[in-house]
Amino acid sequence: MQGLKPRHSSTQTKVKTMANNALIIIAHGSRKESSNSEIILLGEKVKPLVDTQYDVVKTAFLEFADPSLEESIKTCVKEGANEIIILPYFLAPGKHVTLDIPAIVEQMGIMYPEVKIALKEHLGSAKGMASLLSSMVHSSTI
């Protein structure tokens, strides 16, 4: 069969820069289900933006909703994560940010010493926060 070229799949796969990494976005949690759903949706929107760095993106809650941070960490470990980054979705460094979340991270680190669990700064400390607020004000109409 002269002149026929072999077929190749046009499907491309992304090359991961890191293997078996997970990101957990931890929020307070609310009795209002729509608030919790907003956090879950945020996690779903973040996933494609970080999928070359993180194999898994999950959300977790401290109160009023599931899964808890402990449950999300356990799930990531069961799914093979060897590094888990915890990103607190909190504006200010209150009790949850300064005490509760670090205590959970420390406890889970003891439970899973083979897994690196790192805690990032809370959302409100992000360098771009002032610019984000300014952008929101300027784009809003009253």
C-alpha positions as CSV (number, residue, x, y, z in Angstrom):
1,M,0.0,0.0,0.0
2,Q,2.2,2.7,-1.3
3,G,1.5,6.3,-0.4
4,L,-0.4,5.6,2.8
5,K,0.9,7.4,5.9
6,P,0.5,5.8,9.3
7,R,-2.2,7.3,11.4
8,H,-1.2,9.1,14.6
9,S,-3.5,10.1,17.4
10,S,-4.1,13.8,17.5
11,T,-4.7,13.7,21.3
12,Q,-2.0,15.5,23.1
13,T,-1.2,14.9,26.7
14,K,0.0,17.6,29.1
15,V,3.4,17.0,30.7
16,K,3.2,17.3,34.4
17,T,6.0,19.3,36.0
18,M,5.4,17.6,39.3
19,A,4.0,14.1,40.1
20,N,1.4,13.2,42.7
21,N,0.8,16.6,44.0
22,A,-2.4,17.9,45.5
23,L,-3.8,21.3,46.2
24,I,-6.5,21.8,48.9
25,I,-8.4,25.1,49.1
26,I,-9.7,25.3,52.7
27,A,-12.5,27.7,53.5
28,H,-14.5,28.3,56.7
29,G,-17.7,26.7,55.6
30,S,-21.3,27.9,56.0
31,R,-24.7,26.8,57.1
32,K,-25.8,28.3,53.7
33,E,-25.3,25.5,51.1
34,S,-24.9,28.0,48.2
35,S,-21.9,29.5,49.9
36,N,-20.3,26.1,50.2
37,S,-21.2,25.4,46.6
38,E,-19.4,28.6,45.5
39,I,-16.2,27.3,47.1
40,I,-16.5,23.9,45.4
41,L,-17.1,25.7,42.1
42,L,-14.0,27.9,42.7
43,G,-11.9,24.7,43.2
44,E,-13.3,23.4,39.9
45,K,-12.3,26.6,38.2
46,V,-8.8,26.6,39.7
47,K,-8.0,23.0,38.6
48,P,-7.4,23.6,34.9
49,L,-5.3,26.7,35.8
50,V,-2.9,24.6,37.9
51,D,-3.2,21.2,36.3
52,T,0.5,21.1,35.2
53,Q,1.5,21.5,38.8
54,Y,-1.2,19.6,40.7
55,D,-2.7,16.2,39.8
56,V,-5.6,16.8,42.3
57,V,-7.4,20.0,43.4
58,K,-9.8,19.6,46.3
59,T,-11.8,21.9,48.6
60,A,-12.3,21.5,52.3
61,F,-14.2,23.2,55.1
62,L,-13.5,23.9,58.8
63,E,-17.1,24.1,59.9
64,F,-20.7,23.5,58.8
65,A,-19.8,21.6,55.6
66,D,-18.0,18.5,54.3
67,P,-15.4,17.4,53.6
68,S,-13.2,18.6,56.5
69,L,-9.6,19.4,55.9
70,E,-8.6,16.1,57.6
71,E,-10.9,14.2,55.2
72,S,-9.6,15.9,52.1
73,I,-6.0,15.2,53.2
74,K,-6.8,11.6,53.8
75,T,-8.4,11.4,50.4
76,C,-5.4,12.9,48.7
77,V,-3.1,10.4,50.4
78,K,-5.3,7.5,49.4
79,E,-5.1,8.8,45.8
80,G,-1.3,8.7,45.9
81,A,-0.4,12.3,46.7
82,N,3.1,12.6,48.1
83,E,2.9,16.4,48.4
84,I,-0.1,18.3,49.5
85,I,-0.4,22.1,49.5
86,I,-3.0,23.7,51.8
87,L,-4.3,27.1,50.6
88,P,-6.4,29.0,53.2
89,Y,-9.3,30.9,51.5
90,F,-9.5,33.4,54.3
91,L,-9.1,37.2,54.2
92,A,-7.5,37.8,57.6
93,P,-5.2,35.9,59.9
94,G,-7.8,35.1,62.6
95,K,-7.9,32.1,64.9
96,H,-8.6,29.6,62.1
97,V,-5.7,30.8,60.0
98,T,-3.2,31.2,62.9
99,L,-4.2,28.2,65.1
100,D,-6.8,25.8,63.8
101,I,-5.5,25.1,60.3
102,P,-1.8,24.9,61.3
103,A,-2.8,22.4,64.1
104,I,-4.6,20.2,61.6
105,V,-1.7,20.3,59.2
106,E,0.7,19.4,62.0
107,Q,-1.5,16.5,63.1
108,M,-1.9,15.2,59.6
109,G,1.8,15.5,59.0
110,I,2.4,13.2,62.0
111,M,-0.2,10.8,60.7
112,Y,1.4,10.7,57.2
113,P,5.1,11.4,57.7
114,E,5.8,10.1,54.2
115,V,3.7,12.9,52.7
116,K,4.9,16.5,52.6
117,I,2.1,18.8,53.7
118,A,2.8,22.5,53.3
119,L,0.6,25.4,54.4
120,K,0.5,28.5,52.2
121,E,-0.3,32.0,53.4
122,H,-4.0,33.0,53.6
123,L,-5.7,34.6,50.6
124,G,-5.8,38.1,52.2
125,S,-2.0,38.2,52.4
126,A,-1.6,37.8,48.6
127,K,0.5,40.5,47.0
128,G,-2.1,41.2,44.4
129,M,-5.0,41.7,46.8
130,A,-4.9,45.6,46.7
131,S,-4.8,45.5,42.9
132,L,-7.7,43.0,42.8
133,L,-9.8,45.2,45.1
134,S,-9.0,48.3,43.0
135,S,-9.9,46.5,39.8
136,M,-13.2,45.4,41.3
137,V,-14.0,49.0,42.4
138,H,-13.1,50.5,39.1
139,S,-15.1,47.9,37.1
140,S,-18.2,48.2,39.2
141,T,-21.1,50.5,38.5
142,I,-23.3,52.0,41.2
